[in-house]
Amino acid sequence: MSKLLLFFKRPLLSFLILLLLFTSCASKKDVVYFQNAKDFETLVDTDTFTPKFKVNDIVSVFVSTFDLEAVKPFNMYRSSGTQSEIVDYIVDINGNIDYPVLGKIKLIGLTIEEAKALFKEKLSDYLKDPIVNIRILNFRISVLGQVNAPGRYEVSGERITLLEAIAMAGDLNIKAERKNVLVIRDFNGTKTYSRLDLTSKELFNSPVYYLTQNDVVYVQPNKSAISGASGDSRIGTFISVASFLITTSLLLITRN
């Protein structure tokens, strides 16, 4: 009888092991980045991308010159307890900010360098050799989906790449679909959707490789993760049925 029991148990055990291996495996081509990049290959970055101002951007503008009194009207401050901080500006729905003395200044669609040049031109009537510093204060990106630390991240510099954003989010996990990463971009109410393949070096030539403020990166689950999630209940049911059939068979043999 013990040999007969072993005969029925072994196939079930083997089946369960194979099932676990099948549902958990992932091939190299589904996981490794930049698979078509050759050893010592050189790729020159010719992209001169810089972010452009959008509606609802929060902008910091600070003007300086040798004449400290002359520049005072152009730098507004607000008090916060015992400290004072420079006032920032929001790009309105028409793409303008309302700046002291100069009035409405249209920033929408300009890069930071272009905005600096525009300010210097307008300030030339009031100041000699003005220096203008401009920053986008709400440069944030969101990384969602199959990453180790999804969330919204502040960007301290003037630009960030898709790979840097993924690194900030702790890299992709093993359940991530690396060949279909979605970048959602909003420019003044118009959304664009671009998909990138992280397993190919052609990623570096994508127009959305450099992210802009408020971009959203979504990493969808791969087929293994989807089939695993939807198949868990089916696998459990199948195992229960298999166990029931084996138990029933053993009972019938025992009775005979």
VENJOQUI-V812545 format. One record per backbone hydrogen bond with DSSP energy under -0.5 kcal/mol. NH is the residue of the N-H (numbers start at 1). CO is the residue of the C=O. E is the energy in kcal/mol with one decimal. If there is no record, write none. Layout:
nh | co | e
NH | CO | E
NH | CO | E
This chain:
nh | co | e
5 | 1 | -2.4
6 | 2 | -2.1
7 | 3 | -1.8
8 | 4 | -1.5
9 | 5 | -2.1
10 | 6 | -2.3
11 | 7 | -0.8
12 | 8 | -1.0
13 | 9 | -2.5
14 | 10 | -2.8
15 | 11 | -2.3
16 | 12 | -2.3
17 | 13 | -2.1
18 | 14 | -2.3
19 | 15 | -2.2
20 | 16 | -2.2
21 | 17 | -2.2
22 | 18 | -2.3
23 | 19 | -2.0
24 | 20 | -1.2
25 | 21 | -1.2
30 | 27 | -1.2
31 | 28 | -1.4
32 | 28 | -2.4
34 | 198 | -2.0
35 | 199 | -2.9
36 | 199 | -0.6
37 | 34 | -1.5
41 | 38 | -1.7
46 | 44 | -1.0
48 | 46 | -0.5
51 | 158 | -0.7
53 | 110 | -2.5
56 | 91 | -2.9
57 | 54 | -1.7
59 | 57 | -0.6
59 | 89 | -3.9
60 | 135 | -2.7
61 | 87 | -0.5
62 | 133 | -2.5
64 | 131 | -2.5
68 | 66 | -1.2
71 | 67 | -1.3
72 | 68 | -0.7
72 | 69 | -0.6
74 | 71 | -1.7
75 | 72 | -1.5
76 | 74 | -0.6
78 | 85 | -2.8
80 | 83 | -4.1
83 | 80 | -1.8
85 | 78 | -2.6
87 | 76 | -3.0
89 | 59 | -3.0
91 | 57 | -2.6
92 | 90 | -0.6
92 | 96 | -3.1
95 | 92 | -2.4
97 | 105 | -2.0
99 | 97 | -0.8
99 | 103 | -2.8
102 | 100 | -2.9
103 | 99 | -2.6
105 | 97 | -2.5
107 | 95 | -2.5
107 | 105 | -0.6
108 | 95 | -1.9
109 | 53 | -2.3
110 | 107 | -2.5
112 | 51 | -0.5
115 | 111 | -2.3
116 | 112 | -2.3
117 | 113 | -2.0
118 | 114 | -1.9
119 | 115 | -2.4
120 | 116 | -2.5
121 | 117 | -1.9
122 | 118 | -2.0
123 | 119 | -2.8
124 | 120 | -1.1
125 | 122 | -0.7
126 | 123 | -2.2
127 | 123 | -3.0
129 | 127 | -0.6
131 | 64 | -3.0
133 | 62 | -2.7
135 | 60 | -2.0
137 | 58 | -3.1
137 | 135 | -0.7
138 | 58 | -0.7
139 | 136 | -0.6
140 | 138 | -1.3
141 | 153 | -2.3
142 | 215 | -2.3
143 | 151 | -2.7
144 | 217 | -3.4
146 | 219 | -2.6
147 | 145 | -2.2
148 | 171 | -2.2
149 | 169 | -2.5
150 | 147 | -0.5
151 | 143 | -2.0
153 | 141 | -3.3
155 | 139 | -2.7
156 | 154 | -0.5
160 | 211 | -0.7
162 | 209 | -2.4
165 | 161 | -2.0
166 | 162 | -2.3
167 | 163 | -2.2
168 | 164 | -2.1
169 | 165 | -1.3
170 | 167 | -1.7
171 | 166 | -2.7
173 | 146 | -1.7
176 | 173 | -1.9
177 | 220 | -2.8
178 | 30 | -0.6
178 | 176 | -0.9
180 | 177 | -0.9
181 | 196 | -2.7
182 | 218 | -2.5
183 | 194 | -3.1
184 | 182 | -0.5
184 | 216 | -3.2
185 | 183 | -0.5
185 | 192 | -2.5
187 | 185 | -0.5
187 | 190 | -2.6
188 | 186 | -0.5
190 | 187 | -1.2
191 | 189 | -0.6
192 | 185 | -2.8
194 | 183 | -2.2
196 | 181 | -2.5
198 | 178 | -3.1
198 | 196 | -0.7
200 | 197 | -1.2
203 | 200 | -1.4
204 | 201 | -1.7
205 | 202 | -1.6
206 | 203 | -1.8
209 | 206 | -1.6
211 | 160 | -3.0
211 | 209 | -0.6
214 | 140 | -3.7
215 | 212 | -1.8
216 | 184 | -2.4
217 | 142 | -3.3
218 | 182 | -3.1
218 | 216 | -0.5
219 | 144 | -2.2
220 | 180 | -0.5
220 | 218 | -0.7
222 | 175 | -2.9
226 | 222 | -2.3
227 | 223 | -3.1
228 | 224 | -2.0
229 | 225 | -2.3
230 | 226 | -2.5
231 | 227 | -1.9
232 | 228 | -1.0
235 | 231 | -3.0
236 | 232 | -2.4
237 | 233 | -2.3
238 | 234 | -2.6
239 | 235 | -2.6
240 | 236 | -2.1
241 | 237 | -2.4
242 | 238 | -2.7
243 | 239 | -2.7
244 | 240 | -2.3
245 | 241 | -2.5
246 | 242 | -2.3
247 | 243 | -2.6
248 | 244 | -2.6
249 | 245 | -2.4
250 | 246 | -2.4
251 | 247 | -2.2
252 | 248 | -2.3
253 | 249 | -2.3
254 | 250 | -2.5
255 | 251 | -2.1
256 | 252 | -1.7
